[in-house]
Amino acid sequence: MAKSSFNTEKNHIMISVEKIEEASLNIQSIVTNTPLMRNYNLSKKYGCNVFLKREDMQVVRSFKIRGAYNKMKMMGEAARAGGVICASAGNHAQGVAFACSSLKTRGIIYMPTTTPNQKISKVKHFGGSWIEVRLVGDTFDDANKIALQHAAVDQIPYIHPFNDEDVIAGQGTIGKEILDIMTESVDVLFVAVGGGGLISGVGSYFKQKSPNTRIIAIEAEGAPALAKSMAQNELVRLEKIDSFADGIAVKMIGDKTFEICKKVIDEVRLVPEGKICSSILGLYNDEAIVVEPAGAISFAALDYYKDEIKGKNIVIIVCGGNNDITRTEDIRERALLWEGRKHYFIIRFPQRAGALRDFLNLLGPEDDIAHFEYTKKTNRDTGPALVGIELKSSDDYLSLVDRMTKAGINYEHLNNNPMLFEMLV
């Protein structure tokens, strides 16, 4: 692996405090010093002090404006004259778009075709006539490859979403703001990880200013690029990822951020996408906080540390709130499946009057049939149906299956059969 170009005179390859403080001055006129708020409900639930750094309250509803603006500011007007290029799943694109409009700089922004429409429209809104959006590829990595090729061929500066010293320094200003506000020590810091820019910047500042703070990297189970790389002590490119948590779904973290991550991270925790969805709904229902999957992942991780964090001061960076309302049903579905409250079955009903009624009588009083597709086969004794049942509690599943078995229902459970589930549901 090539040696990092980061400052090695102090604390090895971490971004220096001085550089992060310089970034803070660069962005102060354009970036909101977001609140650090103690959350009453979460603090009570986990028996500790949970503070939320509300980066979802930035004008672009994520922290990405910090790094993007600092990078473009550090470039200087002459270097920006020919415009810039970037690739992003959404939030970095919004940050670059806002920076382009603010600094009167032309920008071409490559985004995956799978990016939620809400994020695409926001990019166009913040960039206005200063930017052009190009949708290419299925993932960030696909879009990034094309953007890099364009930048290299036309010699246009490329604004990397995470693997750049000035971008990382911009993200590190969050760490400065947290420690400027906190009057007590921060015991544990939870940080969502995609490419590693946020945790590299914040981690660099914390390890130099608050070295006793435990820094936990939270990564989506379907895109464990950091966890795999840390386990093998070398950069690992994933062949396939779950792009649901689009803000942090990358196939490989940066080589520069990886070197910093090895210095500043105390632990990496993977969180299943279904649990992330459950947290998104919980935050909306209980706290009236709208977050995207990347913004919810650190909340989802709290359950894994409920015994360790009692009585301590915990900080969570709410890194993004750009959630597309059209994804709500998908989020709810994933949450219910994760919680064990929704189950799909193939049921072969005997083709006789009353067969469906007999089945319905097996359901509990609070069970709900949320999905039903029936195909009648006139030349057979049974007709297959795809049935989705939503339970009041996950504890009701075993008793339901027991009643179905005793009643002689011919069924197959699909939840744990990935191939059939993906084909039919």
Secondary structure in CASP SS format (residue, H / E / C, confidence):
PFRMAT SS
TARGET T0000
AUTHOR 0000-0000-0000
METHOD secondary structure of the structure
MODEL  1
M C 1.00
A C 1.00
K C 1.00
S C 1.00
S C 1.00
F C 1.00
N C 1.00
T C 1.00
E C 1.00
K C 1.00
N C 1.00
H C 1.00
I C 1.00
M C 1.00
I C 1.00
S C 1.00
V H 1.00
E H 1.00
K H 1.00
I H 1.00
E H 1.00
E H 1.00
A H 1.00
S H 1.00
L H 1.00
N H 1.00
I H 1.00
Q C 1.00
S C 1.00
I C 1.00
V C 1.00
T C 1.00
N C 1.00
T C 1.00
P C 1.00
L E 1.00
M E 1.00
R E 1.00
N C 1.00
Y H 1.00
N H 1.00
L H 1.00
S H 1.00
K H 1.00
K H 1.00
Y H 1.00
G C 1.00
C C 1.00
N E 1.00
V E 1.00
F E 1.00
L E 1.00
K E 1.00
R E 1.00
E H 1.00
D H 1.00
M H 1.00
Q C 1.00
V C 1.00
V C 1.00
R C 1.00
S E 1.00
F C 1.00
K H 1.00
I H 1.00
R H 1.00
G H 1.00
A H 1.00
Y H 1.00
N H 1.00
K H 1.00
M H 1.00
K H 1.00
M H 1.00
M H 1.00
G C 1.00
E H 1.00
A H 1.00
A H 1.00
R H 1.00
A C 1.00
G C 1.00
G C 1.00
V E 1.00
I E 1.00
C E 1.00
A E 1.00
S C 1.00
A C 1.00
G C 1.00
N H 1.00
H H 1.00
A H 1.00
Q H 1.00
G H 1.00
V H 1.00
A H 1.00
F H 1.00
A H 1.00
C H 1.00
S H 1.00
S H 1.00
L H 1.00
K C 1.00
T C 1.00
R C 1.00
G E 1.00
I E 1.00
I E 1.00
Y E 1.00
M E 1.00
P C 1.00
T C 1.00
T C 1.00
T C 1.00
P C 1.00
N H 1.00
Q H 1.00
K H 1.00
I H 1.00
S H 1.00
K H 1.00
V H 1.00
K H 1.00
H H 1.00
F H 1.00
G H 1.00
G H 1.00
S H 1.00
W H 1.00
I E 1.00
E E 1.00
V E 1.00
R E 1.00
L E 1.00
V C 1.00
G C 1.00
D C 1.00
T C 1.00
F H 1.00
D H 1.00
D H 1.00
A H 1.00
N H 1.00
K H 1.00
I H 1.00
A H 1.00
L H 1.00
Q H 1.00
H H 1.00
A H 1.00
A H 1.00
V H 1.00
D H 1.00
Q C 1.00
I C 1.00
P C 1.00
Y E 1.00
I C 1.00
H C 1.00
P C 1.00
F C 1.00
N C 1.00
D C 1.00
E H 1.00
D H 1.00
V H 1.00
I H 1.00
A H 1.00
G H 1.00
Q H 1.00
G H 1.00
T H 1.00
I H 1.00
G H 1.00
K H 1.00
E H 1.00
I H 1.00
L H 1.00
D H 1.00
I H 1.00
M C 1.00
T C 1.00
E C 1.00
S C 1.00
V C 1.00
D C 1.00
V E 1.00
L E 1.00
F E 1.00
V E 1.00
A E 1.00
V C 1.00
G C 1.00
G C 1.00
G C 1.00
G H 1.00
L H 1.00
I H 1.00
S H 1.00
G H 1.00
V H 1.00
G H 1.00
S H 1.00
Y H 1.00
F H 1.00
K H 1.00
Q H 1.00
K H 1.00
S C 1.00
P C 1.00
N C 1.00
T C 1.00
R E 1.00
I E 1.00
I E 1.00
A E 1.00
I E 1.00
E E 1.00
A E 1.00
E C 1.00
G C 1.00
A C 1.00
P C 1.00
A H 1.00
L H 1.00
A H 1.00
K H 1.00
S H 1.00
M H 1.00
A H 1.00
Q H 1.00
N C 1.00
E C 1.00
L C 1.00
V C 1.00
R C 1.00
L C 1.00
E C 1.00
K C 1.00
I C 1.00
D C 1.00
S C 1.00
F C 1.00
A C 1.00
D H 1.00
G H 1.00
I H 1.00
A C 1.00
V C 1.00
K C 1.00
M C 1.00
I C 1.00
G C 1.00
D H 1.00
K H 1.00
T H 1.00
F H 1.00
E H 1.00
I H 1.00
C H 1.00
K H 1.00
K H 1.00
V H 1.00
I C 1.00
D C 1.00
E E 1.00
V E 1.00
R E 1.00
L E 1.00
V E 1.00
P C 1.00
E H 1.00
G H 1.00
K H 1.00
I H 1.00
C H 1.00
S H 1.00
S H 1.00
I H 1.00
L H 1.00
G H 1.00
L H 1.00
Y H 1.00
N H 1.00
D H 1.00
E H 1.00
A C 1.00
I C 1.00
V C 1.00
V C 1.00
E C 1.00
P H 1.00
A H 1.00
G H 1.00
A H 1.00
I H 1.00
S H 1.00
F H 1.00
A H 1.00
A H 1.00
L H 1.00
D H 1.00
Y H 1.00
Y H 1.00
K C 1.00
D C 1.00
E C 1.00
I C 1.00
K C 1.00
G C 1.00
K C 1.00
N E 1.00
I E 1.00
V E 1.00
I E 1.00
I E 1.00
V E 1.00
C C 1.00
G E 1.00
G C 1.00
N C 1.00
N C 1.00
D C 1.00
I H 1.00
T H 1.00
R H 1.00
T H 1.00
E H 1.00
D H 1.00
I H 1.00
R H 1.00
E H 1.00
R H 1.00
A H 1.00
L H 1.00
L H 1.00
W H 1.00
E H 1.00
G C 1.00
R C 1.00
K E 1.00
H E 1.00
Y E 1.00
F E 1.00
I E 1.00
I E 1.00
R E 1.00
F E 1.00
P E 1.00
Q C 1.00
R C 1.00
A C 1.00
G C 1.00
A H 1.00
L H 1.00
R H 1.00
D H 1.00
F H 1.00
L H 1.00
N C 1.00
L C 1.00
L C 1.00
G C 1.00
P C 1.00
E C 1.00
D C 1.00
D E 1.00
I E 1.00
A E 1.00
H E 1.00
F E 1.00
E E 1.00
Y E 1.00
T C 1.00
K C 1.00
K C 1.00
T C 1.00
N C 1.00
R C 1.00
D C 1.00
T E 1.00
G E 1.00
P E 1.00
A E 1.00
L E 1.00
V E 1.00
G E 1.00
I E 1.00
E E 1.00
L C 1.00
K C 1.00
S C 1.00
S C 1.00
D C 1.00
D H 1.00
Y H 1.00
L H 1.00
S H 1.00
L H 1.00
V H 1.00
D H 1.00
R H 1.00
M H 1.00
T H 1.00
K H 1.00
A C 1.00
G C 1.00
I C 1.00
N C 1.00
Y E 1.00
E E 1.00
H E 1.00
L C 1.00
N C 1.00
N C 1.00
N C 1.00
P H 1.00
M H 1.00
L H 1.00
F H 1.00
E H 1.00
M H 1.00
L H 1.00
V C 1.00
END
